[in-house]
Structures are given as structure tokens and as C-alpha cells.
Amino acid sequence: MGYYRKVIPRGGFLVTEVYSAVVENIMKITQFLRETKGEMKQVSWPSRRHLVLYTVVVIIFSLALGYLLGAFDTLFQAGLRSLIY
């Protein structure tokens, strides 16, 4: 690629090397964003109805699991208290 060719030593780095690295990183980021945009167009997005349904299922499952873990914690706590005291 045609990068800036003027070489000026500064603090152990050459301006050309730093400039080349910056340009290369910008080009990689730009390419990544273009590819991401193309991939996002191919995604099969759920309908609003399915999205709400899946969200409710996750919330209910999370609450049930939380209560179950809380119950086990209470049982283990009671068991350990009876062993210790």
C-alpha cells in the first residue's frame, strides 16, 4: 500500500511505522464493520410475539431457579447450624 514515506526518527520509533500501523488498523476495523453489516442482514430475527414469549420463559425459569437455589441454601444452612450448635 502507498503509505507515507517520510522517515523521521522520534523516541525510537519511525513515523512511517507508526503511521502504517494506524492506517492498517483503521482498514481492518473498516473491513470488520462491513462484514458485520453483511452478516447482520442474513440473520433470521424472531417476531415480536416470539421475542416476548422467549423473554417471559427466561424470566420465569430464572425466578424458579433462584427460588430453588435459595431453598437448597436454606436447607444446607439449617443442616450446618444443627451440626455446629
N, C-alpha and C positions, 0 to 999 in steps of 0.2 A: 504494500500500500504506500501511497505517496505521503509520507509523514514529513513533518517539519525537520529540515536537515541542519539547521544551525546548531553547532555544538558549543555550549558554554558551561565549563565546569563550575559547579556550585555545591559546596558542602559534601563532596564525594560523589554526587550524582550528576549525571549529564542531563541537561534539559531535554534532549531528544528522547532519552529513555523514559523519563517521567511522562512526557507528552505522549509518546507512543503507548504507554501503559494506560493512560487516561482514555485515549481515543479507542483503544482496543476494548476496554471495559464498557464504555458507552455503547459501542457497537454490539457487544454481547448482550447487554441489557435490552437494547432496542430489538434485537432478534428474538430474545426470550419473550418480550411483551407481544410481538407479532404472532409468534407461535401459540402463546397462551390465548390470545384473542381468537385465533382459528380453532383451537380445541374447544373453547367455551361455546362456539357456535354449534358444535357437534353433540353437546351434552343433551340428554333427554331429561328435561326438567319436569318434576311432578306437578300435577294440577293443584290448585288451591285446596280443593277438597282433600286430596291425599296428603298434602303438607300438614293440614290441620289435624287429620286423623293420626298421622305418624307422630306429630308433636304431642298429642294427648296420650298416645300409647307410651311414649318415652317418659312423660311426666308421671303417669300412673305407675309404671314399672320402677322408676327411681324412688318414688314415695314408698312403694311396697318394700323394696329392697332396704331402704333406710329404716323403716319400722322393724323389719326382720333383723337387721344388724343391731338395732337398738335393743330388741328383745333378747338376743343372744348375749349382748354386752351386760344387760341387767342380770341375766341368769348366771353368767360367769362371775360377775361382781358378787352376787349373793353367795355363790358357791365358795369363792375365795374368802369372803368375810366369815363364813361358817368354819372354814379350816383354820383361819388365823386367830379368831377370837374364841 
